[in-house]
């Protein structure tokens, strides 16, 4: 979100800091200055999602082939101009920013309620002013970009810090994003994604030096200004009275820029005229009303300091703080910052299940080609380099979020190693650790096997897995908003439907956790669903699963090269979905439909309000999708929008993200491309088939009179119905429904309870809507349908 009020201030009061630039021309100048370097732009992908998603339809679950095509056009525009792109995604929510995360999720809930009100009253999609990005967009964008051969990283802390750090250390051409924090960081130039014209590659460059000139500040003062105005770490209300005191004494109030603009000018004036006057003589807490917010304030300032940087405002030790809490101004280890990226390097880095082997983790496929893409920093490279470390190297690098060991890196590494080496240097950790402001650095991880954790961390950083490292390192995960109608009592929330799968994954990943207690670990789930106030996480315990021959160890699943290991991986994946009895039928289904088939079986067993018409729509759209291009899907027209179909589309996509989690946790028994929505799902196409099926259209009409698809349709339907019948679930049409179809999920022998609440009783199955939010514990219990 950035600094409060700064975006509007820049546009209205300091427009001169915004300059229209031509990126190819800047790249030409960069090449002339650094002829051995490839001009590189580091992209804050999370800021760009809503700009990348250009398809007109967005409520139906996502136009994934259209979106993939738009991403390809974006990448091609830059690579054709000789510009390299490096993408960063948020990998976790920092504890200090959880409150801000919750606030945004609750705001999104209100927006989603308005969206469903519009759909049910108007029977069409709301305008772009109510746009809400499709579920799973960030997750699947990572894999789409890797399929397109792009360097893609998942952060180990807030992504904007890693973006700014990478841009500075690699002498990047600029940062592409939409976050005023990039005006505060002392890093490379900041380009606006919102003002980018893809055809000409022209955009707005925001200059922090010109901003400082307008405010009579130094660049080193900007972190202080950001904290006084309010950002994601220091709440806006923390210094509210201080800001108004500055405003009341400010003599140059301007009538035409509004109250917020004058506050920024007033606070800047106070820094330049009052604080600068006593800088170095008085301690900062003697000049500012920090009070009990002292540590939070210092954390806010240091959050903008990139490796090797220091703040002139943190020189003296504040009262009440120990020597160990003082920010070190002379870091013990100074790092070398490479001035360029070697564009001619021919080393290819493969992310392997075993970091000492050359076996590649299966990657995604371009939906319009049959070629599987390997993960490589340089698609033209020929030399394979295993993802391992050099034990002879003398450079020690502190591994963030895992203090029990230090990883040694080679002194000369590729740019990906440079990223990890430079992101978390000892100098940076010492600053933050000294201030006691990054408790996650000191945390005890959820597992004790350091080698397995290193593999999980590596796959996380390189965007190969989803949530696995978060579960194993901190035991805390989150899932943002989904298009779910809080007034619809018939369909459960995806958070509950897929929870048993996640619980089995927890059992798999945290199985070596021992403390002598009779109970296992607790995973904190911050999942958004109707009725959840998000005041506390849901406390969820692992759920034991049954794998024929016993549950394999993570060493076997992730590192083994033995032929039987692949079969064990698949057995474990199916056990996570409780579908071991359907292994033979699923194996007979061709790719990429077997993963979808697995998901449909699980959904129809779990939710008894899913009907035969729903099954027909899901299967028909998947088959018809195989023969359609992005342009054909774009031209597809719908008669109207159905709110239930909107929920079902989002429910299936969330199921695909769950499959990505399970597949990566089990060592990739299926290729990642099988799980990508552009290969198995299209929102508008599903909606069309849903409306047709609801009206009772014949199967031939659903399948567009294609006889070959009709045979596959019946085969897939038979697989799903047979598997469901094994679980005593008979899928029938809506005309055969009886009054007991409530759509609720129950649990047998539930011991769920809500702390400080009288919700529910132990031993009774709880209706899914009545489980309530808050700090509840979910034990080793079986979930079943009513």
N, C-alpha and C positions, 0 to 999 in steps of 0.2 A: 504493500500500500504506500510505502514511502513516508515522506515528511508531510505532516498535516498542513494543508493550505499552500504548499510551495508550488504545486502544478498550476493552480489558478493565478498565483502571484506572478509567476514567470510569464504566463500568457498575457496578462493584463497590464502589468507594471514594468516588466523588463523584457519586452519583446525583442530587444536588440541582442539578447544572448542566444536567441534562436536563429540560426543561419541555415538557409537552404543550401544543401551540398549535393554534389554528384559523386556517388560512391566510387564508380569506376575511375573518375579523375583523381580522387584521393588515393585509390589503389595504385594508379600510375605514378603519382608522386612518391608513394611509399616504396615502390620498386626501385625508383631512381636513388632514393636515399639508402635503402637496404637491398641491394641487388641480389643477395643470396637468400632472401626471405620471400615466402609467399604471403601476400597481404591476407590477413586473417581477421574475421569478425567473430567474436564470441557472442552467442545468442542466449539470452534468458528466455528459454522456451516457454516457461509458465506465463510470462507476460504476453507471449505471441499467440497463444492458442485461439483466442477469439478472433484474432485477425487472420489466422490461417484458415479457420473454418468458414469458408465462403459459400458452401451449398445453401440453397434457399430453405430447404426443409431441415428442421433441427429438433422438433418435438417427437418424432416417430422412433427415435433410437439411434439416429445418426446415418448420414449418407457416406458410408465409409469408402467406397470406391471413388466417389467424387472428391472426398477429402484427400485420399492418397494421391490422386491426380493433381490436386492443388498444391500439395507438399512437393511433389516432383517438379512442378513449374517453378516454385519458389527456389528450390535448390539449384535448378538449371539456370535460372536468371543470374545467380551469383557465380556459379562455377564457369559459365560461359564468359564471364568478365574476368576470369582468372583469380577469383576471390575464394578463399577457403572459409568454410563455416565450421564452428565448433559449438555444439549445443549442450546446455546444462538444464537439468530438471531438478526440482525439489525432491530430495530423497527422504527427508524426515522433517517433522515439526519440532523446533527447539522448545524445551520446556518453558523458557521465558516468553515465548510467543504463542503459547497455547490459548491464552485468554483472547488474543486477537483472532486466532483461528476460529474459536468457538463463536465469537461475535459475528464473523462473516458467515459462518454456516447457518446461524439463526436468522440472519438477514436473508440468506438465500431461501430458507424455508418459507418466509413470507412472500418472496417473489414467486416461488413454485405454487403456492396457494392461489395467487392471482392468475397464474398460467392455467391451472385446471379450471378455475372459475370461468375464464374466457372460453376455454375449449368446450365446456359443458353448456355454456349459454349461446355461443356463436357457432360451434361445430366447425371451427377452422383454427389455423395456427395463428397465434398472436403476432403482432408486428415485430420488427427487429429491435424495437426499443425494449421489448421484454425478453430478448434473446438469452437463452441459458445453454451453456455448452453441453453437448451430449455426455452421458455417463461414460467414464473410462477414457475420455479423450486424451488426457495427459499420458496415461499408461501406454495406449496403443500408438501414440505419436512417437514415443521412444523407439518402438520396434519398426515403425514405418521409416523413420530417418535412418536407422541402421540398415534396413533393406535397401535404401537409396545410397548406401556407402558412406554415410556421414559419421564423423566422430561424435559420439553421444555419451554424456556422462550423467550420472545420478549423484547428487551431492551427499556429503556426510554431515552437513549442517545446512543452515539456510543457504539457498542457491545463490542469492545475490552476492554474498561474500565471496563464494568460489568463482563466480563470474568476474567480479572486479579484480580478484587476485590473479586469475588466469590472464586477464587482459593486460594487467601491469607486467607480469613476469614474462610474458611471451611477446611483448612489444606489439600487441594487436593493433590493427587499424582502428578498431572501435568496438563498442558494446552496442548490441541491438536489443532494445527492450522498451518498457514503458513503466518506469519506476524512478521517482525523484531521488531515491537513495543513490542512484548512479551520478547525480550531481554532487553528492556529499563525499563519496569515496574519491581519494586522490589516485586516479587510475587513468586509463586511456579514454579517448573521446566517447561521448554518449550519443547514439543515434536513436531516433524515435521510430518504433515499428508502426505506430498509429498514423504517421505521416508519410510512410514509405509508398512510393509509386513503383510497382514492380517492373513496369515496362521500361522506365528510364533509370531506375535505381537511384532516384533522387529522394531525399528525405530531409528532415530537420535535425541539425546537430545542435545540442544544447551545451554551451560553453561554461564550465564552472569558474574559469578565470574571469570572464565577463560578469558573472553573477557576483563574484567577490568584489570586483571593481565597483559595481552598482551599490553594494552594501557596505563598502569601506571595510572589508574584512580580508583576512588571509585565507588561503585554502585550508590551512591547519585549524582555522576557527569553525569550519563548516560542521564537523561532528558536534561541537558544542551547541551551535545554533539549532541543529536538527533535534537534539535532545530537549532543548528549552521549548521548542515549538511542539514537540510530541511526535513520536514515531511508533514502530511496532514494539519497541522495548519500553520506552518511557511513555506512559499513557498521556493523552492530551490534557487531562485534568490535573496532572501532577504539578505543573508550574503555571496553572491558570491565573492565580492571584498575582504571581510574579509578572506575568505578561501584561496584565492590566495596569500594574504599577508602572511598568516601562511605558505603556501607552499614555498614561495620565501625565507623565513628565516629558513626553516627546513633543518637541516644539515645532516639528515640521509635518504635522498631520496633513494628508492630502485628501481632498473631498471626493476625488473621482476614482479611488481604488478600493473603497470599501474597508470594513473593519478589519478583516483578516489580513489584507495587504498592509494596512498601517501597523498592525501588530508585528508583522515580520520586519518592517522598517524600524519600529521602535526597539525591538529586541536586538537587532543588528547594531543599532545606534548605541545601545547600552554596552554591548560587547566591545565595540570599537573605541568608545570614549571613556567608559568607566572601568571595565574589566582590564583592558589593555594598559590603562594607567597604573594599575597596581599589580600587573602580572609579574610574577617572580618575587613579589614582596609579601603578598597576602595569599593565604591558602584559599582554594576555590570555594570551600564550604563557608569561609568567612565573607565571601562576596555574593554567594547565592544561598537562597533558603532551601538547602537540601534536606535538612531534618532527617527523618527516618528513611528517606528515599536515597540516601547517600550511595549505597552500594548499587542500587538500580541505576542511578545516574552514571556512575563510573562504568557500569556494564554497557550502558548505551553509548558512551563515548568510545570505549575500546572496541565496540563491535564494528566500528568503521575503520579501525587501524589494520591495514594489510601487513603481511609479513615484512619485517624490516622497518616499518614506520612507527613513529611515536607521536604523542600529543604534547604540545607545550603546556597544556592545562593540567597535566597529570604529574608535574615534577615533584611537588611537595606531598608529604604523607598527611592525609586528612586525619582529624581527631577520631579516636576510637578504632583505628585500623592498625593491625599489626604490621611489622615489617614484611611478613610473608604476603600480606594482602596488597602491598604497594606494587603498582605496575613497574616493571623493570624497564628502565630507559636505556640500559646497555645490555641488550640481549647477548647471552653467552655465545651463541653461534650465529654468525652472519652468513646469509645465504648468497650464492651467486645467482643472479637473475639473468637467464639467457635472453639475449637481445633479439633473437629471431627463432623461427621454427624452420628446421631444415626441410625444405620442400622436395629435395632430391633424395631424401632417405628412402631406401628400398626395403627397409625392414618391415615385415608384416607381423603383427601381434595377434595371435589367436587366443581367444578366451576358452580355456579348456575346463572340463569337469575336473581333470587332474592337472594342476599347474606344472607338473613335471612331464606331462605327456603332450603329444601333438594332436590329440583327438579334439575336434572342434565341437562346441556346443551348437546344436542345430539352430540355424537362423531363419529369418522370415523370407518369404518369396514375394517378388513383385507380382501383384495380382494379375498383371497382363503379360507375364512371361512365365516360363517354366524353370528358370534358372535360380537355384538357391544361392543366396549371397552369404559369403563368409564374413565374419567380423574382422575388418582390417582397417587400420588407420590410413593405409595407402592402397587403394584397390588395384594399383598396378604393380605392387611389390611382389617380389618373387621369393624372397628369403623368409623362411619361417623362424620365428624366435619364440621359444616357450615362455610362458608367463611365470618366470621364476626369478629369484633374487641371487645376487652374487655374494656368497659368504665371505669372499676376500675383500669386499668393499669396506672402506673405512668410514663412509658417510652414514651417520646414524640419523634416522628419521622417526619421530614419535608417531605411533599409529593412533589416530583419533578414535575415541570411544573404545579403545582396548589397551589399557595401560599395562597389562600383564607382560607384554613382550615388546621388543623393538625390532622393527624390520630393517634390514640393511639392503640398501639399493646400490646398484652399480653407479660409479661416478659419471659414466657417460651412458645415458639412457635415451629412449625415444620420448616424444612429447607427452605420451600418456603417463609414462613413469614420472616425468617432470611434474606433471600435474599433482600426482599423489605426494611426491617428494616435497614439493614447494608449498602445497596447501597447508600442511600441518607440521611446520618445522618446530624445533624445540624452542626457538625464540618466541614464536607465537603462543605456544602452549604455556610457556612460562609466564607471559604477560597475563593470560586469562586465568591460569591456575593461581597466580599470585593474588589476583583480585577475588578469587573464590567465586567466579561468575560463570563457570562452565562445569557444573557438577557432573555432566555426562562423561567428561573426560576421566573422572575418577570412578565411574560406576563399576559395579561388579556385573559382568555379563551373565546371561542366562545359561550359558554352557561353559564347560571347562576345557573342551578340546580346541586348542589354539590353532591347529592346522586346519580343521574344518571351518573355524570362524574366519580364517584368512581367505579360504576359498569363497565363502559366502560374501565376505567384504569385497573381494575382487569382482565377483559377478554383479554385486550391487553397484559398485562404482562404474562399471562398464555397461550398465543398463541391461543386463542379461536376465535378471531375476526380478521378482516383485514381492516385497514385504518380507522375504526370507531373512535377510540380514537384520531388519528391524526387530523381528521376533526373537532372533538369537542373541542380539546384542543388548537390547533394552527391554524387550518384552512389552513393547507398546506400539500399537499400530492405529491407523485412522483410515476412514473412508468418508469422502465428502458427500454432498447431496446427490440424490437420485430423483428423477421425475416420478414421484409417488404421490398419489392423492390421499391426503390425510383423512378425507371424508369417506373414502371407499373402504368399507369394512370387509369386503369379500376377498381382497388380495393381500397377503402378508407382505411385510417389508422385506426387501432383499437381504437386509442385515440379519434377519432371523432365519430366512430360508437357507442361506449358505453358512450359517454359523456352525452346524455340526461338521461340515467339511473342514472349516478352519480349525475346529477343536481337534480333529484327527491329525491335521498338519502340525498343530502344537505338540501333540503326542510324539509325532515323528521327529520334529526338530529339537525338542527339549527332553528327549527320552533319557539322556544320560544325566539329568539333573538329580542329584542326591543330596539330601541334608539330614537323613535319618527320620524325617517325618513321614507320616502315612499318606500325606496328600502331595500332589505335584505342584508345579509352579502356577502362577496366575499371570495371564496375559491381559493387559489393559487395552480394551477396545474403545476407541472414540469413533463410533459409527453413527452417522446421522440417520434417524428414522422418525416418523411421526410420533410426537409425544415425548421425545427425548430432549430434555432441557440442556444436556451436555454439561451439567454442573460437575459431574464426576464420570470417569470412564466406567464401562461395564467390565467387571472382573470375571474373566472366563478361564475355566480350567480345561486342560486337555481331555480328550475323549479317546479311550483306547479303541484301536481298530484291530481287525482280524485279517492277517495275511497268511495265506497257505505256506507252511514251512517256517513261519515266524517272521516278524518285522525285521527287514535287513537294517544294518547299521548305515549311518550316513557315509561312512568310508566306502562301503560297498556301492551304495547308490550313486555317489558323486565321483569316486575315484577309480573304481574297479574297471579293468579292461577285459575281464573274463566274459566269454560269450553268454553265460547264463545271467549275467548282471542286468542286461537289457530286459529280460523277461521279468526279473525281480522288480525293476523300476515300474514296469507296466502293472504288475500285480499290486504294487503299493499304491499307485495312482488310483486304480479302481477301488481299492479298499478304502481310500479316503472318501470316495463317494458311496461306499457301501454297495458296490456293484460287482463284487468278485464273481458272483454266480453268472454274470452275463458276459464274462470275458470272451468266450468263444464266439458269441453272436457279434460282439463289437469288433473283434478282430477281422470278421468277414466283411465289415463295412469299409468301403474305400475312403482314402484320404481325399479331401479334408472333412468329410461328413461324419467320420466316426467320433470325433471330439464333440461335434454338435449333438450326435445321437446320445452320447454319454450324458451330456448336459440335460437333454430333454427327458431321458429316463429319470434322472435325479429329480428334476422339477415336478414331473407328473406324479412321482411317488410322494413327494413332500406336500404338494398343494392339491387338495381335492376339488377345488373350484376350477381347475384347468380342464377343459372339455375336449371332446374329439374334434370339434371345429377348430380349436386353438392348435391342436397337434397338426391338423391338415395345413393350416396357414404357415406354421413354422417350417414344416418339411417342404411345402410347395415353393416358398420363397427361396429356400436354400438351393433347390434344384434349378429354379428359373434364373437365379443369380449367376449360375455358371456360364450362361450364354449371353450375358448382357455387359455392355461397355458402360463406362462412367457417363458418357453423353446420353445413352439410352435411358439410364436411370434418372438422369437429371430432367429429362423431358416427360417423365411419368407424372400423370395427373391423378389426384385423388378426389372422389366425390365429396367427402367430408372427413373430419377428424373425429375419431372415437377415443374417449378418455381411457377406456380400459385397454385398448390396443396400445396407447402411448405407454402405459405402465408395463405391459408385457414386453414391449420392445426394450425398455430400459432394464427390465428384469433379466432378459436373456443376455444383454451386453455385460451386466454385472456378473453373470454366470461365466462369461468368457474370461473376465479378469480373475475370477476365482480359479478357473482352469489354469491360467498362467501361473498363479501362485502354487498350485498343486504340482504342475508339471516341473517347475523349477525346483521345488522342494524334493521331488522324487528323482532328480537327476536327468530330466529331459527324456522321458520315454517316447514322447511325441515331438515331432518337429514344431518349432514355434509357429511356423506359418499356418499350421492347421488350426491354431487358436485365434488367428487374426480375423477381426470382423469383416474386413473387405473380401475374405474368401468364403464366408458362410452366412453373412447377414447384411441386409440393407433395410433401413427403417421404412422408407416409403414403399418398397416392394412388399415387405411384410404387412404393412397397413392395407395395401390393396388386396392381398390374399386374405387377410382377416375379414375385411368388409365383404368380400365375395363369399367366403366360407360361412359367415354369419347369415348371409341371405340364402344359404343352401345351394350354392352353385355346385355343379357336378365336378368331380375330380379332374375330368378332361379340360374343363374350363380353367380351373385353378392352374393347371400345368400347360396352358396355352396350346392345347391340342398336340403336344409333343409326345408321341408314343413311347419313345425311349425313356423319357422322364417318368412316364406312368408306371413302368416296371420298377424303376428305382424307388418311386414313391411307395408302392405297395411293400417292397422289401424293407425299407426304412420304418414304415409304420408297423410292420410285423415285428421287427426287432424291439421297438419301443414298447408295444403292447405286451409282448411276451415277457419282457423283463419286468414290466409293471405288475403283471399277473403273478409273478413269483413273490411279490410283496403284497399280495391280496389287494391290488389296486386295479380296478376295472375302469378303463377310460370309456366314457359314454358321451353321447351327444346331449346338448342342453335340454332337449325335449324329454329326456329320461331322468333328469335330475329330480331328486326329492328335496323336501324342505330342510334336510339336515346338512346340505352343502353350504357350510358357513364360510369356508375359506380360512378357517383358523388352523393354526399349528398347535399340537399338544405335545406334551412330553410325559413319558411313562416314568413314574417314580420321581417326579421332579423335586429337587431340593432348592429350587430357585427362591431367593428372597431378596427383598430390597431393604437396605440398611435404613433403619429409622422409619420404617413404613409397615403397614399392615397388609400390604398387597400380597395376596396368595397365601397358601399354606403348604408346608412341606408334604410331599407325597401325593399332591394333586397336579394333574396336567393343567398348565396355564394357557388360557387363550392368548394368542400372540399379541393382540392389542392391549391386553391387560397386564403385560409383564412390567410395564413401567420403566422409566429412565432411572439413571442413577448408579450408585455403587453396588451393583448386584453381583452375586457370585453364581457361576454356572458350573455345576459339578460334572462328574463322569456319568451322564445320564443319556438315555436314548430319546431322540425326538421322533415323534410319529404324527400321522394325520389323525384328526378326529374322525 
